[in-house]
Amino acid sequence: MRHWLILGSNHRRARSLRLALGLLRDDFDLLDYAPARRTGGEPAYLNAGVLIASDVPEPALRALLRQIESAAGRVRGAVTCTLDIDLVASELGEGTVRIHKPADLQRAYVRALLRELDLRIDL
């Protein structure tokens, strides 16, 4: 199954995203990457898109993503965000895609990153 992720960081941004990619490669097949771009917020974020393949059930997948965030130094509720990994969409088979975070699709940078990863939905 394929999953579309959006990575974000506003603290040690480039380092955190590189670390995330390495950790994602350890646990998943990394199929594609949409390069990081600076987005809003203060301090400013770097966001990137990643397409992975995994047959891990969704609850376990989310748990693995949280472990990667923690390994990168994320402290939930802190002003700075070392690493945020959002599971935005998953391919369920035969071209069916489940959107996990529909509100994220309202953000222009998310739509742009997903288009670069060839997500075939009406964005």
C-alpha positions in Angstrom: 0.0 0.0 0.0 1.2 3.5 -0.8 1.0 6.4 1.7 1.6 10.1 1.2 3.3 12.0 4.0 4.0 15.6 4.6 7.1 16.3 6.7 7.6 19.6 8.5 10.1 21.3 10.7 10.7 24.8 12.1 13.8 23.9 14.2 17.0 22.6 12.7 14.9 22.3 9.6 17.2 20.9 6.9 18.9 18.6 9.4 15.6 17.3 10.8 14.2 16.6 7.4 17.4 14.7 6.3 17.2 12.7 9.5 13.5 11.9 8.9 14.3 10.6 5.4 17.0 8.3 6.7 14.7 7.0 9.5 11.8 6.5 7.0 14.1 4.5 4.7 15.0 2.3 7.7 11.3 1.3 8.1 9.7 1.7 4.7 10.2 1.6 1.0 10.7 5.3 0.0 9.1 5.6 -3.5 9.4 9.3 -4.1 10.3 12.6 -2.5 9.0 16.2 -3.2 11.8 18.6 -2.3 11.5 20.8 0.8 10.1 24.3 0.5 9.9 27.1 3.0 6.4 27.8 4.2 4.8 30.2 6.7 4.9 30.3 10.4 7.3 31.9 12.8 9.9 30.5 12.9 9.4 29.5 9.3 8.8 25.9 8.4 10.4 23.7 5.8 8.0 21.2 4.4 8.6 18.2 2.1 6.5 15.4 0.7 7.3 11.7 0.8 5.6 8.7 -0.8 6.2 5.4 1.0 5.1 1.8 0.5 4.2 -0.3 3.5 1.7 -3.0 4.4 1.8 -2.1 8.1 -1.7 -1.5 9.4 -2.7 2.1 9.9 -2.4 2.2 13.7 1.0 0.6 13.6 2.1 3.0 10.8 1.0 6.0 12.9 2.9 4.7 15.9 6.1 4.2 13.8 5.7 7.8 12.4 5.5 9.1 16.0 8.6 7.1 17.0 10.4 8.8 14.1 9.3 12.2 15.3 10.5 11.4 18.8 13.8 10.1 17.5 14.3 13.4 15.8 13.7 15.2 19.1 10.1 16.3 18.8 8.4 17.5 22.0 4.7 17.7 21.5 3.3 21.1 22.7 6.7 22.9 22.3 6.9 26.2 20.5 9.4 24.8 18.1 8.8 21.6 16.1 11.8 19.6 15.2 9.8 17.2 13.1 6.1 16.7 12.2 5.1 13.8 10.0 1.5 13.9 8.8 -0.1 10.9 7.2 -2.2 12.7 4.6 -3.4 9.9 2.3 -3.3 6.2 1.7 -4.0 4.1 -1.4 -6.5 1.4 -0.5 -6.2 -0.4 -3.8 -7.6 -0.2 -7.4 -7.0 3.6 -7.4 -9.0 4.3 -4.3 -7.4 6.8 -2.0 -8.3 7.6 1.6 -7.6 11.1 2.8 -6.7 11.1 6.4 -6.4 14.8 6.9 -8.8 16.6 4.6 -8.1 20.0 6.3 -4.5 19.8 5.2 -5.6 19.8 1.5 -6.6 23.5 2.1 -3.0 24.4 2.3 -1.4 25.4 -1.0 2.0 23.9 -0.1 0.4 20.6 0.8 -1.5 20.4 -2.5 1.7 21.4 -4.4 3.8 18.7 -2.7 1.1 16.0 -3.2 0.9 16.9 -6.9 4.7 16.5 -7.2 4.2 13.0 -5.7 1.6 12.3 -8.4 -1.4 11.9 -6.0 -4.3 11.4 -8.3 -7.2 13.1 -6.6 -9.0 16.4 -7.3 -6.9 18.9 -5.4 
